[in-house]
Structure formats: C-alpha cells, structure tokens
Amino acid sequence: MPDLWMPGATRLDIGDHAPTDGGPAKAIPHITWDKNASAAKPVDLVPYEILRSYFSGSGRGVAPHILWDPFTGRVTQFLPANSRSKSLADQAGGTRTNRAGSVVLQIEALFFPYCRVGTKIYPRLVDTPCKGWDELHAWVKSWGVPDAWPNGRPENCTRSESTWETKAGWYPHKAVPENNHDDPLSWPAFPTAPQTGTEAKPKVSLAHVVYSARHDPAAAQGHTTHKAEVLTVERALKAEGLLASQYVDGSFGTKTLEAYARWQRSPAGGGYVGSDADGIPGAASLRRLAAKHGFTVTA
C-alpha cells in the first residue's frame, strides 16, 4: 500500500477522517488565492505559516489534504490519503465531489496571481520555482492517479460530470462538477520519465550499496562510501516519492535507509515485512528498483 502520509511532508493531522466512495483515482489542484492582486497592484505573498494555521484551525472545515509552498518546497499534510477532505463544494443529491474516487487527493498551492516574493512578481503558478513538485507528483501517482487531465488542463478545461464520474486523473478545481471557482489557472507539467534509450545504463554494485547502508548511518553527517552508486539508488527512491530531494546526497544515511525500507514494503519492491524490510538492499528488491529506473545491478 502506498504511504498514507507523504514522505517528507510535515504531518499535522486535523482528525475528522472519513472514507471515500471508490471509483477512478483523482487529484484536485487548487491555489489558496487568499488575496486579489493585479499586474498594476501586486501584493506580498501571505506567509505559509498563516495558511497552515488556518487549515489546522478555523479553516479545518475546508482543509485540503496538502498545503504546498512552491517557493520553498515545504509541504504540510492535514489528512491521510484514504480520507476525504473538504476543499470542494458538494451539493446535496449530486456527485459527492470530495469522495468520488478511490482517492480524491486535494492539493492547495500557496499562491495567488501577481503575488510578490521579495522583489519578484509571479503572474502564474508555473512562473514560481515549483520546488517540491517532483516529490508531490510521485506521491500522488503512487495512489493510482495517472498523468492525465480528463476534463482539460487548468488553462482550458470543462466541467463534464460524465467524464468526472468515469475517468481517473487530475481535475482542476475549475473542472469539478458543482464548483464555480476558476483556480488554479495553471499547474506545472508532469515530470518526465527517466530516459531509457541506447545510452549506457548506470551500474550499481549490490555489495557497494549494502556496505554503504551498513556504514553511512553511523558515520559523520554527509559521510559517503560509494557516492555515485548510492546517488543512483537515491534518485530512484526520489522518483518513487519515497525520499525528499534534500536527502539525495550520495550518503546512505538514516533517511535513505527509511526510504529503502518503504520501497521493500511496497508491492512494487516485493512486499517484504518485518526484518526483511530493514532498509538494507537485497538483490531482488534492488533489481526491481533498477528495472523501473534504468540502472543495472552488479554483484
């Protein structure tokens, strides 16, 4: 089972969990849009901490699963993936918008058009650094949400209820039935898959990464033993949504060990349990990771 709580996110559980209804897996992108600004009159971005306090306090009745800061990559999660959240309008007697899928993952990006950060003005979300998007996307994808916009991208979308009921994918807030908001106006492109052409595949020695996994955690911060090979493994774990980008550093430290243990426990990694999922790479789990992410395992 994928992680109920996104790896690397701050967990701020607001309670009030409730199941979804089942059906096509969906993700709903929003922007906070808590200020109105314009090119002529830009406004300073509202601090992340204020929105986090709002969604965990007086605004918990409209809280999303995720608050994402595209300027810093910070992420706070308020509800587990298998619970509905309440960021969508839901009219009585119609589709249960917040529950209409195996998951309905709702992401609020900290942004409004023409916000100002420092001396720079950002007209669209896609103009921001979009830090943390790769990790956020990978976690959403791990819940079965495909890289598709069934009702169209935010820039040009419809509110087809029949599509909503039958197709999995990403639905802008503007494309959700029973809702009248226009956000998020834009959204970053889906990260591309690793290249797997005729170029030589990186090689990772099982013996080397096992040695690193046994020795790096107890060594000084940032210590590396087989840096290039560990980096290959860490990049694959990051692409799986299991390791935050700041820990992709070539050191098989405790964060990488924990991420690899999550890979071992996942169905794709072998579904290991107990001491078989201790974070120390084994030949079978490492070859599964290699097959998905374009590297070769040697002895």
C-alpha positions, 0 to 999 in steps of 0.5 A: 500500500502506498504511504498514507502520509507523504514522505517528507511532508510535515504531518499535522493531522486535523482528525475528522477522517472519513472514507471515500466512495471508490471509483477512478483515482483523482487529484484536485489542484487548487491555489489558496488565492487568499488575496486579489492582486493585479499586474498594476497592484501586486501584493506580498505573498501571505506567509505559509505559516498563516495558511497552515494555521488556518487549515489546522484551525478555523479553516479545518472545515475546508482543509485540503489534504496538502498545503504546498509552498512552491517557493520553498518546497515545504509541504504540510499534510492535514489528512491521510490519503484514504480520507476525504477532505473538504476543499470542494463544494458538494451539493446535496443529491449530486456527485459527492465531489470530495469522495468520488474516487478511490482517492480524491487527493486535494492539493492547495498551492500557496499562491495567488496571481501577481503575488510578490516574493521579495522583489519578484512578481509571479503572474502564474503558478508555473512562473514560481520555482515549483520546488517540491513538485517532483516529490508531490507528483510521485506521491500522488501517482503512487495512489493510482492517479495517472498523468492525465487531465480528463476534463482539460488542463487548468488553462482550458478545461470543462466541467463534464460530470460524465467524464468526472464520474468515469475517468481517473486523473487530475481535475482542476478545481475549475473542472469539478462538477458543482464548483464555480471557482476558476483556480488554479489557472495553471499547474506545472507539467508532469515530470518526465520519465527517466530516459531509457534509450541506447545510452549506457545504463548506470551500474550499481554494485549490490555489495557497494550499496549494502556496505554503504547502508551498513556504514553511512548511518553511523558515520559523520553527517554527509559521510559517503562510501560509494557516492555515485552508486548510492546517488543512483539508488537515491534518485530512484527512491526520489522518483518513487516519492519515497525520499525528499530531494534534500536527502539525495546526497550520495550518503546512505544515511538514516533517511535513505535507509527509511526510504529503502525500507518503504520501497521493500514494503511496497508491492512494487519492491516485493512486499517484504515485512518485518526484518526483511524490510530493514532498509538494507538492499537485497538483490531482488528488491534492488533489481526491481528498483533498477528495472523501473529506473534504468540502472543495472545491478552488479554483484 
